[in-house]
Amino acid sequence: RSDEVGSEEAMEAQEDELAHRANDFRDYFFDDVKFDKETAIVDGVYQQSAADMDLSKQIAEARVFIQRKTSEEMRDYRDEDAPPNAWIPQKDLDAAARELSLLSREDPTSKEGGLTAGGPPLPAQEQGMPKDKEAAKFFCTVSKNPNCPRFRDKLEQIVGELQAEKTHTEHLLETTKAECKATLAELDSQISEMDEKQNEGARIESEASAVKSDATGAITAIEGEGRKILREWDAIHQDCIKTIKQLRNNVCGTKKLKQEVITIESKQSGGERLEINDCSVSEWKPGECLNAEFAAFMSQKGVYEPGKFVEGGVSPMMLHTCGLGGGTQFFLREPVSPPKTKDFGADCPPLRLKTVCNDFECPVDCQLGDWEGWSSCSKSCDGGMKRRVRPVQVYPQYGGEECDPTKQEETCDALACDRPCVLNDWGPWRDCTRACEKGITWRSRSISKPATGAGKCPRTFSKARYHREYCNDNPCPSDVVCLAKLDLIIGLDASGSMTEDGWKAQSAALLGILDRVKLSAKDGLQIGLAKFAWDVTPVAQLTDDKAALIKKVKDLPYDGWTTNLGGLFRMMKGMLQFGRRDAPSVCMTWTDGRPSYPSDEYDAAAGADELRPVCRLMIVTMRPAVPKESVMPWVSHPKDQNVMAVDDPLVMADKVNDITTFYCAKIQRHADYIATTTAEPTKS
């Protein structure tokens, strides 16, 4: 149990290396949830057909053929296939050997005549060869030919490491430049925004000052005009009071004088005393302002009250509310008391008065257009402002209704700038990664809305976003056949560090893989092959033709160059175009070394980043010098489910069963069937 806990913690630590990235899970997994898969050990044993048994015999013969190959038959060392400046052409080596041979025969005591003059003779070419050729098998010697594959690969690995450091430094430089550029752009944006606010504030202040100045002047002028009008009104008012008082006195005096005159006249004539009583009338009663034409028509009829002329009241068309020229208004009053003495009392004054009314321009109300669209928010968070305006189509005049506001402002994006991300719901559980010996099933949550500002977001492989469980922890059978519907591309390491024996072991292991698969374009595997050294060569595109694949492996030459892993990953992605839409893809790389020139760690990582979203990337390491941790950043997740370690390329043929259960999730036992059907093949 403690081992399981330790393994779990190690996996979490490995997965957490990239957890700060908020990218999609496709960056880490080949998401094959859309494919129908059965992850299990199929009951029974694999029923091998007669054709399959015949192909198994061809595989056995091909293994023997490969083991008997000589170095000259295996190697592909033609000058025209070499990388630029990669090796010394054979003709130059032969010329140098002849010159060295001549120099070695010169007289060592001679002071003139060659490079060896005055010194010890140069050693013969054979001098550096080890006496024990069996011991020389495991190390490189340059006594005969400096084009040693392992030596070349090591030198190119050094070049690749230097190239990686250069790439890393350039990446840091570009990252720093990008960060500086982004910081400068942000500062410039803030400065520009502040300048705009300053200019806007200055403009508003200037407009307010102008309005204040105009208002102050207008108020001063209005106050002066008002005081002048008040003085004039006071003077006129006083004159009116005096005039009214004088008129009232005159009326009163006139009445008294008239009464005295009539009284004296009555006494002289011996008549009775007469009381004079003038006609008195009510106050004026104003009528409505009528249309001039309608008022004239009423006057002709001797009617001056519209209510008596029209039944149902006055309609709006009979009235005059405004307009130059005015309308007609009648003022009416009635007699309150007629004169008592007909000959001497004053008659009633006029009971009707006609005047002009509403003689002014009609008021014009303000008319506004439709609202325009809202402007963008001034800030993306922490509360900004958005605005919209509408045009004034008709301005108010002559006391018309004033305009409603022509601008509107609302707050927007009031959410905090530093807000957390929003996650989608949990996705479905994925199929188990292995059919036996503890695979992993998992589910995840993707990001619906990313975090903003300093807002937090759960890491990609945190418990809030990633769940996994172990599955299928039963032991694997000792001899299995892969039955999965799968497109499998295998990359073979043909670098110098592999050695000829290692290349033979790889080829034998590949033949063993072919002997333990069900190839079928309909419901089985399709296999593609590629080898990589300096160049990356597509050996076979995805196919279910096992005989053609056996022949390709049998005739496959050994390059003995560098380890171009980045180029291999890109080649695998291109080979997937021949795959099936209804089958998942697995890209499995066998390698015994780190990437070397023309590739490097950054180039390999870039190639892996391109490949992982479309294919499950798996790696088999074949030397302790290449630890699993060094290739884990490249493979698909779950990481430990996609890296397999083999101690030595020479034992690859013994690991066929382990490799099969490593990449294949649907397997069936094979050995029992062979034991019981060798004598009597099954008819296909």
Number of C-alpha atoms within 10 A of each C-alpha: 6 7 8 9 10 11 13 13 12 13 14 15 13 17 20 15 11 15 16 13 14 17 14 13 18 15 19 23 19 20 18 18 13 10 13 12 18 16 20 17 23 16 9 11 16 21 18 18 14 15 13 20 16 11 17 20 13 16 24 14 12 20 22 12 12 20 13 11 13 10 12 10 13 18 15 16 16 10 13 8 12 17 12 8 7 14 14 13 14 13 9 10 14 11 11 12 15 12 11 17 15 11 18 18 12 15 16 17 11 12 12 11 11 14 14 20 16 14 11 11 15 15 11 13 14 9 11 12 13 12 9 8 9 8 9 12 11 10 10 14 17 12 14 14 11 14 19 20 20 20 19 20 26 22 15 24 22 16 17 26 20 15 21 20 15 12 16 14 12 12 13 12 12 12 12 12 12 12 12 12 12 12 12 12 12 12 12 12 12 12 12 12 13 12 12 12 12 12 12 12 12 12 12 12 12 12 12 12 12 12 12 12 12 12 12 12 12 12 12 12 12 12 12 12 12 12 12 12 12 12 12 12 12 12 11 12 12 12 12 12 11 12 12 12 12 12 12 12 12 12 12 12 12 12 17 13 12 14 19 12 11 17 18 12 15 14 11 9 9 9 10 10 13 14 13 20 18 18 17 16 16 12 13 14 12 14 15 18 21 25 20 19 12 15 23 15 13 16 12 9 10 10 14 21 16 18 11 11 14 11 8 8 10 15 9 10 10 17 18 19 19 16 14 10 13 20 24 23 23 20 17 18 16 16 15 11 13 16 17 15 14 12 9 16 18 17 14 16 12 11 14 14 13 14 11 14 21 18 15 13 15 15 14 15 16 16 15 16 12 11 13 12 10 13 12 13 16 15 15 16 17 13 17 16 16 17 17 15 17 15 13 16 11 13 14 16 14 11 11 13 14 13 14 10 10 14 12 12 12 12 14 18 16 13 12 15 17 14 16 17 16 14 16 12 12 14 14 11 14 17 21 21 23 26 28 23 15 18 22 19 18 17 15 21 19 19 19 11 12 16 18 16 12 11 13 13 22 20 17 24 22 16 11 14 20 18 15 15 12 15 18 19 13 12 10 20 17 10 17 24 25 29 23 26 27 27 27 24 26 21 26 24 31 30 31 26 23 30 22 22 15 21 26 26 23 25 24 27 23 23 24 22 18 23 23 23 23 22 24 18 19 12 14 17 24 28 25 24 24 21 26 30 27 27 20 23 16 17 18 18 19 22 20 19 13 22 15 12 21 22 13 14 21 20 14 19 20 25 27 29 32 32 34 27 31 23 22 27 29 18 20 27 19 12 18 22 11 13 21 16 11 14 23 23 23 23 26 25 24 23 26 27 24 23 27 31 26 21 28 27 24 19 23 23 19 16 22 25 21 15 25 25 20 20 25 23 29 26 24 22 24 25 18 13 13 18 19 19 12 12 20 19 18 25 26 27 23 21 21 20 18 22 25 18 16 20 15 16 22 20 16 24 19 13 13 22 20 16 18 21 22 21 26 24 24 23 30 24 20 20 15 14 14 15 9 10 13 12 8 8 16 13 9 9
